[in-house]
Amino acid sequence: MKRLVLLSPEESAVRLSRLRSSLADAGIDAALISDNANIYYLTGRVFAGYVYVPAVGPEIYFVRRPIGLEGDGVVYIRKPEQIAETIGLNVPATLALELDVTTWSDVSRLSAIFGESKTANASPLMRRLRAVKTEAEIRLMKISGEKQERVYRRVPHLYRQGMTDMELQVEIERLSRLEGCLGQFRISGDSMELYMGNVLAGENADNPTPYDFAMGGEGLDPSLPVGCNGSIIKPGESVMVDVNGNYTGYMTDMTRTFAITTVDTLAQKAHKCSIDICAAIAAAGTPGTEAKSLYTIAEKMAAEAGLERYFMGHKQKAGFVGHGVGIEINELPVIAPRSKDILAENNTIALEPKFVIPGVGAVGIENTYIVTTQGMECITNAPQQIISFT
Amino acid sequence: MKRLVLLSPEESAVRLSRLRSSLADAGIDAALISDNANIYYLTGRVFAGYVYVPAVGPEIYFVRRPIGLEGDGVVYIRKPEQIAETIGLNVPATLALELDVTTWSDVSRLSAIFGESKTANASPLMRRLRAVKTEAEIRLMKISGEKQERVYRRVPHLYRQGMTDMELQVEIERLSRLEGCLGQFRISGDSMELYMGNVLAGENADNPTPYDFAMGGEGLDPSLPVGCNGSIIKPGESVMVDVNGNYTGYMTDMTRTFAITTVDTLAQKAHKCSIDICAAIAAAGTPGTEAKSLYTIAEKMAAEAGLERYFMGHKQKAGFVGHGVGIEINELPVIAPRSKDILAENNTIALEPKFVIPGVGAVGIENTYIVTTQGMECITNAPQQIISFT
């Protein structure tokens, strides 16, 4: 038998008690959690089943699969209807389900089991909790940052003359995986899709995608229209590398720009502007800061440099310069014009002020930061300038 | 401007008219489709938005992203509420939404837009439609099968002495990607997760997973507990390779078993039984056959060979021997004991009767087949015996 909860007892208690406080604050009596990302947050592992957390009283882990897990509160079930047998008469007056990630059919089935409970939404609540990382989570993110950095430092050596963007991406994927990258790219929201990462060379960066990522690309097939499209990498073009940093279950997000030799002065200027924006936001991003004010910094600096036409895309623009990152790539806070998020200590945020320069491609950087009282601490520390392939 | 619908006009008409017939049969007035897999099915591309298909009247493509698509019925929107403006007074009495894949929150928002419509479930309807492939879809599946086969034939040459299961998987991933594999593994259902594929060596095959796949594995991290776990591949163990065959937007699913030299006689017997089960089911699987009767064939043959303890897993067992495959890896029909599915011509089905032998590992094969009036035609034709690494 193996322990179901892989978190230390202290870490588990911290996360559960924060969830209980949120429930109590919202006047909710219990939460029933089934999303893999949230189950991983609450237990340190993924299992098929549910974590039932009452505002008052012990948590229960309802497990469908795998076999062989044990611990306080572990109850094996074959189907969710069996939850009712365990809960018995302690039916919560209000039950929070993950309405933003669970399907209509699954919510209907769960609601029927708790027929007398009023349904509330656990999704925004869990998103807010998960946005503020614990020390243990930050340790895992720093490990991912270090490993991702090690891979990025070796990217220039992977290039061979005549390579396509796809061939380069495959070699980066291989290097990442051998370094321990899990590959999996957890994203909240079904409509977001990406395979391991995005390598954008030259004009392909200006191809718009259906997805809500910072950058686009045509992709290799209309069934997955994002990223590299098989073009040969040419001198004078930029090659933007934004590849998965999930080495621990917690992701860092990092982008660097490469070129065979160099890129034109406009692209160089835009790249420098991206580095400067990151530094300016990192300095300003202390706890209590409005996320939208950080977007304004980026927008102003891009405009002052005369680069607004290229900022966050050229033909199609993204509506944000940064986003929370952790178990999923699109966490809170969002650094966007109309964001209502306020930065908190131990938010972990990826900043990606990028530019698409026609005839050159995408330039700029992305780093992952931890919000501290001194500003944002970078945990993805590879060289930031445009790097020539060697 | 680019064409929104990438299917030929004839192909598009076939798929839409089949959907319209299903709607009419079910007494539903219109469907609003937003799932990426279903949008790809109806248009030949993924976009962010909705396909609105009334049982009677022209279809409308509501597009949020990317910019620059055009064609009959294309309407750009920023938010779903704008759909109402276009529909105007033609509000359907009954509207089908994808209740099994769309979140509670998104369904609620869409239902509110169509306030006067009764909501029906488009998910089972689309799953049934997509289970029967058109000739154009079968062409794409055959291309995937050929490419996947080419990769599998080269797997024995990727092994190096002292390699871990993970290192072998990475080299297979690289080879697949260079052959054109898109990597993306479309799965219906949020709780199913896997990165590109599963390489199971030795005892790791007996580690149970939370996921509803045929085989398990501990995985590299508790955040993604499935597949290879970093063990060194040892003589006498089996190495089961089940890696992504998505080369065209349509996947084939294929498994082969390898070994450094050979495996013991029990494992050899089980492997042969797997090949025999595939052949027996393929011969029996004509249109009109009950899916559950094919499961019974597998179960009986495993029992007659004295292998039921190892059939479809040892410590934890999977509940099926086959599944539909196409745009997603888990389509209809399901070959399981209580399946109500009936085979139809041009179903595409992966059969994977597998065994886990303690002390050896996973053995058996998997192939993808097309259901024809003559039985099931295999489209993944690499050698089936246990193959020694060279």
Interface residues (C-beta under 8 A of the other chain):
Chain A: L6 S34 D35 N36 Y40 G44 R45 V46 F47 A48 G49 R64 R65 P66 I67 G68 L97 L99 D100 V101 T102 T103 W104 S105 V107 S108 N121 S123 M166 E167 Q169 V170 E171 E173 R174 R177 L178 G180 L182 G183 Q184 D190 S191 E193 Y195 M196 P208 T209 P210 Y211 D212 G216 L220 D221 P222 S223 L224 P225 T248 G249 K315 Q316 I327
Chain B: L6 S34 D35 N36 Y40 G44 R45 V46 F47 A48 G49 R64 R65 P66 I67 G68 L97 L99 D100 V101 T102 T103 W104 S105 V107 S108 N121 S123 M166 E167 Q169 V170 E171 E173 R174 R177 L178 G180 L182 G183 Q184 D190 S191 E193 Y195 M196 N207 P208 T209 P210 Y211 D212 G216 L220 D221 P222 S223 L224 P225 T248 G249 K315 Q316 I327
